[in-house]
């Protein structure tokens, strides 16, 4: 009887022999983790046994590379994986930890729909706290804040974060709030905006997080951008990244010239509606960290580096297809096509029929509501 498949999808994995990060199709089984070069491969490139293994998350061994976790086997071999965004990492980590615990207890893996408390007896669940902070009704309100002739969009202040923690009785006092906020900052749940908060985060201040009305912060997957005096070209460039992220993840994309298929990280934004794609192995800050410097010294949303390309979705048509443009049936189906208003064709492939449907619906919504 084959082991039960618990979770599968594209992740970025660090090579065992070389320090290269490559996208892999990863399958979590009840007793181990298999990883493949691509989803359609019959034989895995490797297998990590879970019995006796330990998991560390978050793993900060690689500087600015976010959402990484480490699995160490009984033979003291370390394996590093990177997710595309926060919720994806937490889901993988949760299931892997549970699988290891089930092996130790001689139990079968079974999902339970139990809610995890935001506050644990001895510590705080930062992932759950982050989601509470982002709640549109009860969370921290994103504002447009002005300082030093710059406007920071989709931001909030340092003392606003502490005020929210205290008012929601998640901390006993402001000093405890500072400790929690510093942990959120160090693990990438919050990002500094502006010189004051960035200098503190870089170790210039006593505490990496500032309980200060002039220290600005933002959520990594928000619509943050900074406006200042710049050229018209810079404004147009930033316009692509102003929209709120509504969906992100890995898909296969067919090249326009060589017609080969490669794994890309896609980020879908609406208002304005754009689909940006990145090299998943090259995104040092993952697809959830979106600030980079432009030539005029301002800031715009990116992936820590420029995207490989952008698809302007306004007026586009998106539909399922059964074969690639050469008429050859794909090994895996789940193909879909985007035809832009300029009649440029993009062929993409999802991992499952459900994922294809979700992407098509999301792109259709964005194309109707975006500029």
Secondary structure, DSSP 4 states (H G I P E B T S, - for coil): -PPPEEEEEEEEEE-SSSS-EEEEEEEEESSEEEEESSTT-SS-SEEEE-TT-EEESS--TTTT--SEEEEE-TT--EEEEE-SSHHHHHHHHHHHHHHHHHHHHT--------PPPSB-SSSB-HHHHHHHHT-TTTSPPPEEEEETTEEEEEEEEHHHHHHHHHHTTSSSSHHHHHHHHHHHHHTTSEEEESHHHHHHHTTSSSSSS---TT-EEEETTS--EEE-S--HHHHHHHHTT-SEEEEEEEEEEE-SSS--EEEEEEEEEETTTEEEEE-TTT-TT-TT--EEE-TTS-EEE-SSS--SEEEE-TT-EEEEESB-TTSPBPSS--EEEEE-TT--EEEEE-SSHHHHHHHHHHHHHHHHH--
